[in-house]
Amino acid sequence: MNVPSDGVLLVKNLRFLDLNLLPDWPNVTAETFRASRNAPVAQKDRLRCAEFVLFRLFERWDNAIAKFV
């Protein structure tokens, strides 16, 4: 049985939520969160993408509070 990785599932779900259509989409891919990418630039990318994802999910959960963040 071929089970998709966590990164693949995350990106699929973000696309289901149409977050990839937002103008500030940081080009999140499954490769972004792959552990083998340890260079400082890759860590910066992971952090930037994680921040985008968490904020956008929080924004959908409670938009009124997200406006003040």
N, C-alpha and C positions, 0 to 999 in steps of 0.2 A: 504494500500500500504506500502510495506516494503522498506524504503529508507536507503541505506548504509550511515554510518557516514563519516565525512570528512577524518578521519584517514584511514578508509578502502579504500576510493577512492584514497588517496595519495599513499598508498602502492601498490595498483593495477597499478597506472600509473607509479610508479617507476619500477615495474616489467615489464611493457610493454616496457619501455626504456632499459631494461636489466641491470639496475644499480645494481640489486641484484647479478649479476654475477661477479662484480668487486671484486678483492681480499681484498679491504679495506671496503667492505660493513659492516656497523655496526649493522646488524640484525634489521633493522627498521621494526616495526610491528604497527598495529593500536593501540595496547595496549601501545606502547611507548608514544603516544601523548594523552592518556586518562587523563582527568583533575583530576581524583580521585587519581592518583599516585603523591602524594605531598612530599614524602620523598626526602631528599637531593640527594640521589643516583639516583632517578628517574628524578629529574631535570637535573642532569648531563647527563644522558642518552638522555633526550629530546634535550638538547643543542648540544650534540655531533652528534646526528642524524640529527638535523635541519641544522647544519653546513655542514655536508656531503651532504645533499640533495641540499642545496642552492649552494654550490660550484660546484657540478656535473652538475646541471642545467645551471649555468653560464658558465661552461666549454663547454657545448654543444651549448650554444647560441653564445659565442665568444671565441673560443679556443685560438686565438692569444693573447688576453688580459689575459686570465686565466693563461697562462704560466708565467706571471709576478707577479701573486698574491701570 
